Amino acid sequence: MPLKFELIKKDKHSNARCGIIHTSHGSIPTPIFMPVGTRATVKTMTPEELKEIGAKIILANTYHLYLKPGMEIMRKAGGLHKFMNWDRPILTDSGGFQVFSLSDMRKITEEGVMFRSHIDGSKHFFTPEKSIEIQNDIHSDIMMSFDECVQFPSAYEYVKQSMERTVRWAKRGLDYHKTHSHKDQSLFGIIQGGMFKDLRKKSIEETCAMDFDGFSLGGLSVGESREEMIDILEYATPLLPEDKPRYNMGVGSPDYLFESFQAGIDMADCVLPTRIARNGTAMTSKGKLVVRNAIYKDDFSPLDHDCDCYTCKNYSRAYIRHLMNVNEILGARLLTYHNLYFLLKLTENIRKAIMEDRFLAYKKEFYDKYGY
C-alpha cells in the first residue's frame, strides 16, 4: 500500500506532535530518527542489530547505489529490501544532496545535473525523472524529489532561481512517479529557499499545491548558524500541511532533533551518530564523550551510566578506548551501536513526553543534563 499518515497527538504547549506513518513494510511511530545506510548498510551494523536497537526505518542513498552496485544488480536482487535483508521501511534521498556535496564535480542545467563520479570520473546525467527511475529500481517505500541543495551562504537571486527550478523539477518528478512507480511507493516534495523566508513561503505554497505524500525541508544544516536554522525551521514547519509527514533532512544532534520536533517535524536523519562513532566519540546523557582521550585509559565504567544498550551493559570505556587506538573494527561497532541506540531511545522518550503533554519539560531536563 502507499504511505498513509495518522496524526495521533499534538502537544499542548508546543508544535510537537506524535503520529504513525503506515507503509507496506510496516508502520513508523513519529517523531522518528532514521539511521543512514548510504551504501545499502548502516556502517558497521547488521540489519538484525538495527532491529534490536529499535530502528523502524533507514535511509539509503540514490546516487551512491546507482554507482555501486548499480541498478542492474539492484533489479536482479529484487530491490534493496531483499538485497540487504531489511524488511522494514526504507527512505531514499534523490541525489539532490550530491548537487551540494559534489559541487566541484557537477554542472546544473534546467534539464538536470551532470555529475562526474567521485569513484572513476565517469559522467552521469541526473534528471528529476532519472532520480525517480533509480528509486523505483531500489524500490524504497519513500522516495524524495530531485532538488538542488544550495550552498550557504548564497545570494538571494541565485537561491530564488534555484528554488524555482526545484519546484519545476518537483512537478516533473511527480508526473513520472504517477505513471512509473510501484504502487506501494510514495514520494515527498522538498522545500528549498535557503535562509530567505519569502522564498521558503513561495516554495511551500507551490510544492504543497502538488499531490505529494509528504514534505521535507531541504537546505538546512548546511553551514548556517544554529540560530538561523531554528529561525527557518520555526517559520516554515507550521506552514506545511498538518495531515502529511514533515521531514527535516540531515539533522542528528540531540539539540537539532529537539528543535525540529518542537517545530512540528516528524522525521529526521543524519550520518552524525555513526560518523563520530568511527572517530571515537560517544553520545551520552551528559554530553559527548571522546573515548579516545587518555583520561579513559583505566576507566572501567560504561560509556553512559544511564544507558542500558548492549555496549554499555558489557564493555568499559577503557576497553573501547583500547580498541579504537589500535584500530580494531569492534571499537567502531560498539560505539555505533551505542550512539544509534542513544538517539532512537531519545526519540522514543520524546514521543512519550508529547503523549503526556510534557515535551518542553523533558527538553529542559535533557538540556540541563546534557550541558546545552
C-alpha positions as CSV (number, residue, x, y, z in Angstrom):
1,M,0.0,0.0,0.0
2,P,1.1,3.6,-0.4
3,L,2.0,5.7,2.6
4,K,-0.7,6.8,5.0
5,F,-0.1,9.3,7.8
6,E,-2.1,9.2,11.0
7,L,-1.9,12.1,13.4
8,I,-2.2,10.8,17.0
9,K,-1.5,13.6,19.4
10,K,-0.5,17.3,19.4
11,D,1.5,18.7,22.4
12,K,-0.5,21.3,24.3
13,H,2.5,23.6,24.9
14,S,4.4,23.4,21.6
15,N,4.0,22.4,17.9
16,A,5.4,18.9,18.7
17,R,3.2,16.0,17.6
18,C,3.0,12.2,17.5
19,G,1.8,10.2,14.6
20,I,2.2,6.9,12.7
21,I,3.4,6.5,9.1
22,H,1.9,3.3,7.6
23,T,3.8,1.7,4.7
24,S,3.8,-1.7,3.1
25,H,6.9,-2.7,5.0
26,G,5.5,-1.7,8.4
27,S,4.4,1.3,10.5
28,I,6.7,4.0,11.8
29,P,5.9,5.9,15.0
30,T,6.7,9.6,14.8
31,P,8.7,11.7,15.6
32,I,11.4,9.3,14.4
33,F,15.2,9.4,13.8
34,M,16.3,7.4,10.8
35,P,19.8,5.8,10.7
36,V,21.6,6.4,7.4
37,G,22.6,3.4,5.3
38,T,24.3,5.2,2.5
39,R,25.5,2.2,0.5
40,A,22.9,-0.4,1.5
41,T,24.3,-0.7,5.0
42,V,24.3,1.4,8.2
43,K,28.1,1.4,8.7
44,T,29.3,-1.5,11.0
45,M,25.7,-2.6,11.8
46,T,23.8,-5.6,10.7
47,P,20.0,-5.3,9.9
48,E,19.4,-7.6,12.9
49,E,21.2,-5.2,15.2
50,L,19.3,-2.3,13.8
51,K,16.0,-4.1,14.7
52,E,17.5,-4.9,18.2
53,I,18.0,-1.2,18.9
54,G,14.6,-0.2,17.7
55,A,15.2,1.2,14.2
56,K,11.9,1.4,12.4
57,I,13.1,2.9,9.1
58,I,16.5,3.5,7.5
59,L,17.7,5.9,4.7
60,A,19.7,4.9,1.7
61,N,21.5,7.0,-0.9
62,T,20.3,7.0,-4.5
63,Y,23.4,8.4,-6.1
64,H,25.8,6.0,-4.3
65,L,23.7,2.9,-5.0
66,Y,23.4,4.0,-8.6
67,L,27.1,4.0,-9.0
68,K,27.7,0.8,-7.0
69,P,26.4,-1.9,-7.1
70,G,24.4,-0.3,-10.0
71,M,20.8,-0.7,-10.9
72,E,21.2,-4.0,-12.9
73,I,22.2,-5.8,-9.8
74,M,19.5,-4.0,-7.8
75,R,16.8,-5.2,-10.2
76,K,18.2,-8.7,-10.2
77,A,18.2,-8.7,-6.4
78,G,14.5,-7.7,-6.4
79,G,15.2,-4.3,-4.8
80,L,17.1,-3.0,-1.8
81,H,15.0,-4.7,0.9
82,K,15.9,-8.2,-0.4
83,F,19.4,-7.2,-1.4
84,M,20.4,-6.1,2.2
85,N,17.9,-8.4,4.1
86,W,15.9,-5.5,5.6
87,D,12.2,-6.0,5.8
88,R,11.2,-2.7,7.4
89,P,10.7,0.7,5.6
90,I,13.4,2.4,3.5
91,L,13.6,6.0,2.5
92,T,15.8,7.1,-0.3
93,D,17.2,10.6,-1.0
94,S,17.0,11.8,-4.5
95,G,20.7,12.6,-5.3
96,G,19.9,16.2,-4.7
97,F,22.3,16.4,-1.7
98,Q,25.2,15.5,-4.1
99,V,24.4,18.6,-6.0
100,F,25.6,20.3,-2.9
101,S,28.3,18.0,-1.6
102,L,29.9,17.4,-5.1
103,S,29.7,21.0,-6.2
104,D,33.1,20.8,-7.8
105,M,32.1,17.7,-9.8
106,R,28.8,18.6,-11.4
107,K,27.1,21.1,-13.7
108,I,23.4,22.2,-13.3
109,T,21.1,22.9,-16.2
110,E,17.3,23.2,-16.5
111,E,17.1,19.6,-17.7
112,G,19.1,18.2,-14.8
113,V,22.6,17.7,-13.4
114,M,25.7,16.3,-14.9
115,F,27.8,14.5,-12.3
116,R,31.3,13.4,-12.6
117,S,31.7,10.2,-10.5
118,H,33.8,10.6,-7.4
119,I,34.9,7.0,-8.0
120,D,36.3,7.0,-11.5
121,G,35.5,10.3,-13.0
122,S,32.8,8.9,-15.4
123,K,29.9,11.3,-16.3
124,H,26.3,10.6,-15.3
125,F,23.3,12.8,-16.0
126,F,20.6,13.0,-13.4
127,T,17.1,14.4,-14.2
128,P,14.0,14.5,-12.0
129,E,12.7,11.6,-14.0
130,K,16.0,9.6,-13.8
131,S,16.1,10.1,-10.0
132,I,12.6,8.5,-9.7
133,E,13.6,5.7,-12.1
134,I,16.6,4.8,-9.9
135,Q,14.5,4.9,-6.8
136,N,12.0,2.7,-8.5
137,D,14.7,0.1,-9.0
138,I,15.8,0.4,-5.4
139,H,12.1,0.0,-4.6
140,S,12.2,2.2,-1.5
141,D,9.0,2.9,0.4
142,I,9.5,6.7,0.5
143,M,11.2,8.5,-2.4
144,M,12.4,12.1,-2.5
145,S,12.0,14.6,-5.3
146,F,15.2,15.7,-7.1
147,D,16.2,19.1,-6.0
148,E,19.2,21.4,-5.6
149,C,20.5,21.9,-2.1
150,V,22.2,25.3,-2.4
151,Q,25.4,26.3,-0.8
152,F,25.5,28.5,2.3
153,P,25.8,31.4,2.0
154,S,24.3,32.1,-1.4
155,A,23.0,35.3,-3.0
156,Y,19.2,35.9,-2.9
157,E,18.9,35.9,-6.7
158,Y,20.6,32.5,-7.1
159,V,18.6,30.9,-4.3
160,K,15.4,32.3,-5.9
161,Q,16.3,30.8,-9.3
162,S,17.4,27.5,-7.7
163,M,14.2,27.3,-5.7
164,E,12.0,27.9,-8.7
165,R,13.9,25.3,-10.7
166,T,13.5,22.8,-7.8
167,V,9.7,23.4,-8.0
168,R,9.7,22.7,-11.7
169,W,11.8,19.6,-11.1
170,A,9.3,18.5,-8.4
171,K,6.4,18.7,-10.9
172,R,8.4,16.6,-13.5
173,G,9.4,14.0,-10.9
174,L,5.8,13.7,-9.6
175,D,4.4,13.3,-13.1
176,Y,6.9,10.5,-13.8
177,H,6.1,8.9,-10.4
178,K,2.4,8.7,-11.1
179,T,2.9,6.6,-14.3
180,H,6.1,4.6,-13.5
181,S,6.5,3.9,-9.8
182,H,5.5,0.7,-7.9
183,K,2.0,1.1,-6.3
184,D,3.4,0.8,-2.8
185,Q,5.9,3.7,-3.3
186,S,5.4,7.2,-2.0
187,L,7.0,10.5,-3.0
188,F,7.9,13.5,-0.9
189,G,8.3,17.1,-2.2
190,I,11.3,19.1,-1.0
191,I,11.1,22.7,0.2
192,Q,14.0,25.0,-0.6
193,G,14.6,28.7,-0.3
194,G,17.8,29.0,1.8
195,M,17.6,31.4,4.7
196,F,15.1,33.7,2.9
197,K,11.6,33.4,4.4
198,D,9.8,34.8,1.4
199,L,11.4,32.2,-0.8
200,R,10.6,29.4,1.7
201,K,7.0,30.6,1.7
202,K,6.7,30.5,-2.1
203,S,8.4,27.1,-2.2
204,I,5.9,25.8,0.3
205,E,2.9,27.2,-1.5
206,E,3.9,25.9,-4.9
207,T,5.2,22.5,-3.8
208,C,2.3,21.8,-1.4
209,A,-0.1,22.6,-4.2
210,M,1.1,19.3,-5.8
211,D,-0.1,15.9,-4.7
212,F,2.9,14.7,-2.7
213,D,2.6,12.1,0.1
214,G,4.8,14.2,2.4
215,F,7.1,17.2,2.5
216,S,10.6,17.8,3.7
217,L,12.7,20.8,4.5
218,G,15.9,20.8,2.5
219,G,18.8,23.2,2.6
220,L,19.2,23.3,6.4
221,S,22.2,22.2,8.5
222,V,24.5,23.1,5.6
223,G,26.7,25.6,7.4
224,E,24.3,28.2,8.7
225,S,24.3,29.0,12.4
226,R,22.1,27.2,14.9
227,E,20.0,30.3,15.3
228,E,19.5,30.7,11.6
229,M,18.4,27.1,11.3
230,I,16.0,27.3,14.1
231,D,14.5,30.6,12.7
232,I,13.7,29.0,9.3
233,L,12.6,25.8,11.0
234,E,10.1,27.5,13.2
235,Y,8.9,29.7,10.4
236,A,8.5,27.0,7.7
237,T,7.3,23.9,9.5
238,P,3.9,25.2,10.6
239,L,3.1,26.3,7.0
240,L,3.4,22.6,5.9
241,P,0.2,20.5,5.7
242,E,-0.8,19.1,9.0
243,D,-2.2,15.9,7.5
244,K,1.1,14.7,5.9
245,P,4.5,13.8,7.3
246,R,7.1,16.5,7.7
247,Y,10.8,15.7,7.4
248,N,13.9,17.8,8.3
249,M,16.7,16.4,6.2
250,G,20.2,15.9,7.6
251,V,19.8,16.7,11.3
252,G,21.0,14.3,14.0
253,S,22.5,16.0,17.1
254,P,20.2,15.8,20.1
255,D,19.5,19.6,20.2
256,Y,18.7,19.8,16.5
257,L,16.3,16.8,17.0
258,F,14.6,18.5,19.9
259,E,14.2,21.8,18.0
260,S,13.0,20.1,14.9
261,F,10.3,18.0,16.7
262,Q,9.3,21.1,18.8
263,A,8.6,22.9,15.5
264,G,6.3,20.1,14.3
265,I,8.8,17.9,12.3
266,D,8.0,14.2,12.2
267,M,11.2,12.7,10.7
268,A,14.9,13.3,10.7
269,D,18.1,11.6,9.6
270,C,21.9,12.2,9.8
271,V,25.2,10.4,9.5
272,L,26.4,12.2,12.7
273,P,26.0,9.3,15.2
274,T,27.8,6.8,13.0
275,R,30.5,9.2,11.8
276,I,31.5,10.4,15.2
277,A,31.5,6.8,16.5
278,R,34.1,5.9,13.9
279,N,36.2,8.8,15.2
280,G,35.9,7.6,18.8
281,T,33.1,9.8,20.2
282,A,30.1,8.6,22.1
283,M,26.8,10.5,22.7
284,T,25.8,10.3,26.4
285,S,23.2,11.7,28.6
286,K,25.8,14.2,29.9
287,G,27.2,15.2,26.6
288,K,29.7,14.0,24.1
289,L,32.5,11.7,25.4
290,V,35.7,11.4,23.4
291,V,36.6,7.9,24.5
292,R,40.0,8.0,22.7
293,N,41.2,10.5,25.3
294,A,43.9,9.3,27.7
295,I,41.8,10.1,30.7
296,Y,39.7,6.9,29.9
297,K,42.7,4.5,29.7
298,D,41.9,2.9,33.0
299,D,38.2,3.9,33.3
300,F,36.3,0.7,33.6
301,S,32.8,2.3,33.8
302,P,30.3,2.2,30.9
303,L,30.1,4.9,28.2
304,D,26.9,6.2,29.8
305,H,25.7,5.2,33.3
306,D,22.1,5.9,32.3
307,C,22.2,3.8,29.1
308,D,21.1,0.1,29.0
309,C,22.3,-0.7,25.5
310,Y,24.4,-3.8,24.8
311,T,27.6,-1.8,24.6
312,C,27.1,-0.1,28.0
313,K,26.0,-3.3,29.7
314,N,29.0,-5.3,28.6
315,Y,32.0,-3.1,27.8
316,S,34.0,-0.3,29.5
317,R,35.4,3.0,28.4
318,A,38.9,1.6,28.8
319,Y,38.3,-1.3,26.6
320,I,36.6,0.7,23.8
321,R,39.4,3.2,24.0
322,H,41.9,0.4,23.5
323,L,40.0,-0.9,20.5
324,M,39.9,2.5,18.9
325,N,43.5,3.3,19.5
326,V,44.7,0.0,17.9
327,N,42.2,0.4,15.0
328,E,40.1,-2.7,15.8
329,I,36.8,-2.7,14.0
330,L,34.9,-3.8,17.1
331,G,35.5,-0.4,18.7
332,A,33.7,1.4,15.9
333,R,30.9,-1.2,16.0
334,L,30.4,-0.8,19.8
335,L,30.3,3.0,19.6
336,T,28.0,3.0,16.6
337,Y,25.6,0.6,18.3
338,H,25.6,2.9,21.4
339,N,25.1,6.2,19.5
340,L,22.2,4.9,17.4
341,Y,20.6,3.3,20.4
342,F,21.0,6.6,22.3
343,L,19.2,8.6,19.6
344,L,16.5,6.0,19.0
345,K,15.8,5.9,22.7
346,L,15.8,9.7,22.9
347,T,13.1,9.9,20.2
348,E,11.1,7.2,22.0
349,N,11.3,9.3,25.1
350,I,10.3,12.4,23.2
351,R,7.2,10.6,21.8
352,K,6.2,9.6,25.3
353,A,6.7,13.1,26.6
354,I,4.5,14.5,23.8
355,M,1.8,12.0,24.5
356,E,1.9,13.1,28.2
357,D,2.0,16.9,27.3
358,R,5.4,17.4,28.9
359,F,7.6,17.8,25.9
360,L,9.0,21.2,26.9
361,A,9.7,19.9,30.5
362,Y,11.5,16.9,29.1
363,K,13.5,19.1,26.7
364,K,14.6,21.3,29.6
365,E,15.5,18.3,31.7
366,F,17.6,16.8,28.9
367,Y,19.3,20.1,28.1
368,D,20.2,20.8,31.7
369,K,21.8,17.3,32.0
370,Y,23.5,17.3,28.6
371,G,25.0,20.8,29.1
372,Y,23.3,22.9,26.5
